Amino acid sequence: MIFNIQQYLIDNKIEYRTYGKNVSRGEYSICCPFCNESKFHCGINPIKQLFNCWICGEKGNLPKLISKLLRISYIEAKQIINPISDLKKALGDRDKKTMKVEEINKPKSFKLPNYTKPFIKDSTNIWQEIAHDFLVDKYNLTWEDILDAKLHYCFGGKYKNRIIIPCYFNNKMVSFIARTWDKNGTIRYMNCPNEESLINIKKILYNYDNAKGRKNIIITEGVFDCLKIKTVFKGVVALCGTEITKQQLELLVKLQAKKYFIAFDADMHISSTGKKARNLADFLSAFAETECIKLPDGKDPANLTIQEIKEFFKNYEIY
């Protein structure tokens, strides 16, 4: 069922126009709450459920507009437009019960896989040398970067020939990600199984603890994107993929940044990736300023040199 924007405007005593020089056919126009203009340049398309201001260029979906008009969160605005049905409530209750069962079955302590060792500078271990060479050649990481991230390497078992990236939440190791250094490996990344982790990797943000209190936050897809940018800007987190969960959204909002920069990989021109980045920016725009960063063609954050990161991000007010 399409949300009745006209009735909403009437109920909330928001003045609007249905005709005039600033009104497109079939649309409703209001004074833009983003730039505070007074001549009804903000058009609302009731069919597409989108808005666009012809003065400041602000545009987006109805939850974004309503959150601004009522000064409420994006999530609260979504509830106004699409109230939770009894079925959704029932499913939500079911999910809560499932989460409780998961918590009961969770291990009481967490440890990294067998055959996993931490990097130790000046060690002559042959496995460490192979793993270290991979990190330097592939990501141009320094010993300082490797030790700061508490990276490990695995030389046997299920995660053999992989870099082990510990994941922390509230300063406690809760999970890990394993990245192969084997060029013939068919699976690049393996996440810690949910039943073995203290918290599922998709319910946290990588580097969340270090990003707390930062004025600006950069959001990346992968952990190595995050590690590379982190060498220059500390306020960076990784989603561990472009898919974002409700828990990760809540953590991003909890960071209370002044501005969020979405720096997904250079395939932003791919409609699915670009749409996910814009949707994330749209959601966060109810809480702070947002901007999608377009990286140089063919480049991901993890593939940029330190100097390239400094030069590229110089164009953005991130410091």
Secondary structure, 3 states (H helix, E strand, C coil): CCCCHHHHHHHCCCCCECCCCCCCCCCEEECCCCCCCCCCCEEEECCCCEEEECCCCCEEEHHHHHHHHHCCCHHHHHHHHCCCCHHHHHHHHHHHHHHHHHHHHCCCCCCCCCCEEECCCCCCCHHHHHHHHHHHHHHCCCHHHHHHCCCEEECCHHHCCEEEEEEEECCEEEEEEEEECCCCCCCCEEECCCCCCCCCHHHCCECHHHHCCCCEEEEECCHHHHHHHHCCCCCEEECCCCCCCHHHHHHHHHCCCCEEEECCCHHHHCHHHHHHHHHHHHHHCCCCEEEECCCCCCCCHHHCCHHHHHHHHHHCCCC
